[in-house]
Amino acid sequence: MSKYDLIIRNADIATVGDRYRADIGVRDGRISAIAQGLEGQAVRELDAGGRLVTPGGVDGHCHFDQPTSDGSRFADDFFTGTRSAACGGTTTVLPFAAQQRGHSLQEAVDDYHRRAEGKAVIDYAFHLIVSDATRDVTQRELPALIEKGYTSFKIYMTYDDMKLDDRQVIEVLAAARKHGAMTMIHAENSDCIAWLTEQLLDAGLTAPRYHASSRPMAVEREATHRAIALAELVDTPILIVHVSGREAVEQIHWARGRGLPIHAETCPQYLFLSAEDLGIDDADPMHGARCICSPPPRDKANQPFIWNGLASGLFSIVSSDHAPFNMNGPDGKRVAGENASFDRIPNGIPGVETRLPLLMSEGVLAGRIDVHRFVELTATNPSRLYGLYPRKGTIAVGSDADLVIWDVFGEGEERTIENAMLHHAADYTPYEGMKLRAWPAVTVSRGRVVWKDGEFQAEPGSGAFLPCLRPRAPNAGNPLQKWI
């Protein structure tokens, strides 16, 4: 008789393409059998009781313990950040090893391994952030790191200490094309933002709500169009990250209509928050700072366009863009003082734990998307785009046993989000008070139960670093060939 480390019985299994009832047998951290009435003995058995079981979430965009340049500090390190992810049903995270100007990419990678060592409780890989695209970086360091399993990198079109000019963007895209990597682009027009910010500050409009005024949709639309044009020039795929507005969505539709391989990501903040959340609270002028992120949340009329993009297939993935700063204390949102102008408030909000429950509750259970699209957006597509599939992102024999058993609540039993129930180290959540109809009951990471019925059960350091495969084949051909 077969022996397993874990058997999950009576599971309602959902993947991108299938939904069926079966038992799941796990051995040595991987799924070794899927069958109805699975025969065998196990060290541990869990009865799903007919509840929905989906692949563990893959969060392709989150920030833990990342160095900053303004004296602020991220609230989450690799322990608290991955703990929060696990309690929200995410079993793989891809944070960023951020290059500092004047330093090498390898230094950033080495530093990030030190920050993660002995802390992560779920599996993780690293994206790179390229902020100093020298010839040595694009022609030597990037190819070498891609070979070692760092096969995706993010570049910025804004932020003075990170932005690349168009020529540098082209150089990075050319390296990605040649070596089969994926480039993620933060698309906002830096010069437009700088001019608008200057005008607002000169007029004395400094409150958090004016953050949105300094970054209108036109700023994102222009940069998105330019990023698409540069990718078309080099003939390589890109992923536009944290798409917030309908005008950027239109640019991506346009590119897709031309047959260009443009991928897009959005985040819960653009589905559930709005520009109104940046407003002033009479009791706390800094209240709106809790929702400052870039791009900013748009008006409520924009939200249906983002939901439609999820349902239509425009968006490839939904990530959290978890970038947590405390509201209280000297190194969080108030790092520049109690009445700091919006441009001096750290950008970023927490969300790694709430990403899946929000999308399950208001997406699947509200009928906006089906469960197969949920799995695609939150697990399968991130794994494919970043070179982790089929080890991650699916429920199949041979894949890692990363699984979520869901609790779905009836009318009047909804779970209200409160920061006290979450497991990040941030002192607030922007989703406080929202009522949800679903929450992970059990999270299994590589066969280990890490979250069960309200209890976190993993040890620091039990997560593993994952080198990524190239998400696509290298292309050594001449990118000019289509133009000459």
N, C-alpha and C positions, 0 to 999 in steps of 0.2 A: 504494500500500500504506500502511495506517495506521501512524503512528509513535506510540510511547508512551514515557513516561519510565521506566516499569517494567512488566514483565509477570511475574506469579506463575503458574507453570504447574503443572498436575497437583494442584490444590487440592481437598481434601475439605471443601467449604464448608458451614458450619452457621450458620443464623440462627434466629430465634424459630420460624419456620414451615416452614423447608425444610432439606433436606440433599441435596447433589448434587455431582458432580465437574465442574470447569470450570477455565478459565484466567481470570485477572483482569488487565485492562489499566488502567493508571493514567496519567492525563495532568493536569498542572498541579495535582497534589495530590488529585485526585478520581478516583473509579472511573468510567472512561469506557466500559468494555466488560466483559461477562462472557459467555464462550462456551466451548464445547468446541472444542479445536483452534484457538484464537484466532490469526488471521492478522495479521501485522504485525511490525514491527521495534521494538526498544526499546533505550534507552540502557543499561538493566540488566535482566537476567532472573534470577529466582530459581526454582528447581525445588522445589516443595513435596514432590514425591515421594510423592504420595498421602496426606500427613499432614493432620491436621485443621487447618482454618483458621476462626477465629472473629473477630467484630468486636473491635477494640481495646477494652479495658475502659474503663468510665467510672466513676471513683470519686467518688461523690456526697457524700463526707463525709471530709475530711482536713484536718489543721492543719499549716501550714508557717509558720515565722517569726512566730508570733502573739504579740503583747505579753502579758505576764503581770504580776501584781501582787505576787508573793511573792519576787522576786529570781531565780526560775528562768528558764531559757532553753530554747526548743525546739531540739533538736539539728539539725533540718533547716531549711535555707532553701529558696528556690524552685529552686535548682540541684540540691542533693543530694536534695531530696524528689521532684522530677520525674524526676531520673535514676533513682532507685530505682523509681518507678512504671513507667517505660519498660522497665526490665530485668525487671519482673514482668508485662509484657503490658498495662499500662494506658496509654492514649494521651490521656485527658482527665481532668483533676482539677478538683474544685470545692472549694477551701479557703474560709476565712471571713475577711471583713473585719469585725473586731470593734469595735463602738462602745464607747468608754469613757464611764463616767458623767460627765456634765457637758460632753461633747463631741458634735459632730454626727455623723450617719452619713456625710456627705460627707467629713469629715476622715478617717474610717476607710477609706473607699474610696480616697482620694488616697494615704494612707499605704501601703495594700496594693499599689497600683500601683507605688509607688516600690520596695517590697520585691521585687516580681516582675520589675521591668524589667531586661532583659538577662541574666536567669538561667534562666527556665523553658525546658526542652528539649522539652516537649510542650504541647499546647493546654490552656487553663485558663479557667474562669469563676469568678466570685465569688458565694458566698452572703453575705448580711449577717447579722450578729449584732446584734439590737436589745436593748440592756441599759438604755436610758434612754428609755422610751416616752412622751415628752412629747407634748402636743397638736401641737406644731410637727413633731415626728418623724412621727407617724402621719397627719397631715393634709396636710403639705407635702412633707417630705423623702422619705418612702417612695413616694408617688405619682410624684414626679419621678425617683427612682432606678429605679423599675420601668419607666418610659418609656425609660430609658437602657440597659436590658438587665440589671438586677439584680433578677431576678423571683422570687427565693426568699430567705427569711430564717429564721433560727433564733432561738427564744426559750427561756429557761431557767425552770424552776420551782424550781430550787435554785441554790446558790452565791451567797453574800451580795453579791458585787460584780456579779452579772449577772442575778439572778432578778427576775421580774416578778410582781406580785400578780395576782389573778384579774381585777380591773378592767382592768389594763393588758393582760393577755392578750386580753381581749375587744376592746379598742381595736385591737390589732394584727390580730386575726382579721378585724375589720370592714374594715380597710384592705385586707387581702388579698382579701377577698370582692369589694369594690367595684372593685378594679383588676386582678383576675385572677392574683394571685400565689399562691405555695405557701408555707405556714408549716410549718416543722419545729419540733417541740417535744421538749425534753429533759424527760421526765416522771419526777420524783422529788419526794416531799414534803419540802420544806426544813425545816419545823418538826419533823417526826418525826426527821429525820436529826440535827438539832441536839440534840434531847433525848437520843437514843440515844448520840450521841457524848459528851455530857456525862456520862452514867451510866457509860459504859465508861472514860473517862479518870479519873473519880473512883474507880473500882474498881482503877485501876492497869493496865488492859488496853489497852496502847498499841501493841503490835506490829502489823506490817502486816496480819496475818491478821484483825484486828478491824475492818479497813475493811469487810469483808463483813458483819460483825455490825451495823455502824452503818447499813447500807443493805439490809435484808432485802427479800424480794420484796413484802411488804405495802406498803412505801414506794413501790415502782414501780407496784404494782397500783392504789393509791389515786390517784396522780397521773395515771396513764393514764386511769382512769375519769373523773376531773375534766376532763382535757384534751378527752376525747371529748364530755363534756356541754357544755363551753363552745363547742366547734366546732358541735355540734348547735344550740345556742342561736342562734348567729350564722348558721347554715346555710352552712357553708363547709368544703371539704376540708382535712385536715391530714395530716402525716406524723409519726408517732411514731418518733423516732430511737433507735438502738441498743437495741432491745428485747432484754432478757436473760433474762426468766423466764417460766415457764409461767403464772403468775398474770396477768401483763400480757397474755400471749397470749390468755387466756380473755376478758379485757375487749375485746380487738379482735375476737375471734369474735362476742361479744355485739353489738358495734356493727355489724359487717357483717351480722349476722342481722336487724338493724333497717333495713338498707338505707342506712346512713350511709357517706359516702365517706371512710373512714379508711384511710390507707396506713400501712405499717409497714416499718421497716428493722431488720435485725440485722447482726451483725459476726462475723468468725471467732473472736474471743475467747470468744463464747458457744457456739460449736460445738466448740472444741478445748481451751479452758482451763477450770479449775474452781476452786472455793474452796480446794482443797488447794494450788494453785499460789501462794497467798498465805501459805503456812505458813513456819515458821522453819527455817532451815538453821543448824546449830550453828556452822558455820564463818563464817557471815555473817548476823547478825540482821536485816539489811536485805534479804536475798535475796527475800523475798516482795514487796518494793516494786516489783519489775520488772513485776508483774502487777496493780498498783493502777490501776484505771480505774473510771469510774462510768457506769452501774451496774456492780457488780463481777461477775466470773464466779460462777456459781452452782454447786451441787453437781453431781456427774456425772450423777445421775439426771435432771437438768433438760435435758441436752443432746438427748435424743431428741425432746423437745417442740419444740425449735428446728428440728431437722432436719425434723420432720413439717410445721412451718409453711412451710418452703421447698418441700417437695414438694406441699403442698396448695394453694398459692397465697395463703396468708395474708400472707406477706411479699412486698412489692413489689420490694425491692432488698436487696442485700448490699453494704455499704460497709466500708472498713477502719477508720474513725475513727482514722486514723494521727495520733498525738499523741506524738511521740518526745521523751523526756528521757534523757540519759545516766545510767547508774548511778554512774559515777565522776565526780569533779570537783565544784567548789563550786556549780554552778548547775543541777544536775540533780536526781535523786531524793533526793540527800543535801543539798539546799539548806538544810534546817533542822537539819542535824547528823547524826552517825552513828547516834544512837539516837532520832531524831525520832519523835514519836507519829504514828500512821497519818493523822491529820487534817491533818498538816503536810507530807505527802509529795505532790508534784505528781501529779495524775491524768493518766494517758495511757500508751499503749504504742505501739511502732512496728508497722507491718503493711501499708504500702501496696504493698510488693513481693511479699509472700507471699499476699495475698488471693486472686488468681486461681489460683495453683498449688495452694493448699490446697483450694479448692472444686472444682477440676477433678479432683484426685487422690482426695479423700475423698468428694466428691459424685458426680461423673459416673462415674468409673472404679470407684468402690465400689458403684454402683447405687442410690444414694440419690435422685438426681435425674437427668434425662436432659440431653443437651447443649443442647436447645432451652430448657429452663428455666434452665440455666447462663447462656446468652446473655441471656435475659430479665432475670435478676436482676443481672447484672454490667455490662450495656451498654445494652440497649434501654430497659428501664424507667427507669433513671436519666436517660437522654436525654429521654424523654417527660415525666417528672415536672418536669424543670428547664428545659424549653424549648430543647433542643438537637437534637431529632429532626426530620427524618431526616438532618440533616447528620452527626450522630454516632450510634453505637449499632447500626448495621446494615451489611450488605454489599449494596449496591444501586448501580446506575448513578446518578451524580449525588451520591452521598454521599462524604464525605471518605474517602480511602484509609487508614483506620485498621484494621490487621489484625494478627492473631497467628497464626503457624505454630507448632504444638505438637509437642514431642518427648514421646513416651510410652515409658516404660521397662518392660522385661520383668522378670520375677521375678528377684530377685538383683541388679538393676541400678538399684534405687531411688536417688534423690538425697536425701542427708541434709542437712537445713537446718543451716547453720552461719553465725554472724554474719559471719564472714570472707568468705563468698561473696556477701553482700548489698551493696547500693550506697547505703543510707542512711548518715547520719553518726552514728547512735546506736551506742553501744558494746555493745549486746546485742540479741537477739531473744527474745521469750517462747516461740518455737516451736523453739528450739535442740534438735537431736537428732531431730526428726520426720523420718520417711522418706516421701518423696513419689514418686508414679508418673508425674508429668508436670511439665514446666517449659517456658516459652516458648523456642523455638529462635530465632525471629525476631520482632521487633516493628517494624511499619511505622506511622509517624505522618505523616499527610497525604502519603503517597507517599515519605517519607524512611525509610530503614532506620536505626533508632536503636539496635537491639540485635540482634546476630547471633552465634550460636555462642559465647557467652561474652564477647563484646566490646561495650562501649558505644560508640556511634559518632555521637553528636549533639553539637552545639555549644551552649554557653550562649546563651540568648536566641533560639533557633530556634523555640520554641513561641510561639503567638499567643493573645492575649486574645480571648475570645468573648462578645459580648453575647448574652444569652438572650432568646428569645421568651417571651411570656406562655404558661404551660402550659395556661391555660384562659381562656375569655372573661370579661371583666369582668361583674359583676352589679350593676347600679345599683338593682335593686328593693329594697323595704323588707324587711330581715331579720325584722321583726316580723310579716310577713304570715302566716307559718305558725302564729303563736301567737294571733292575734286574729280 
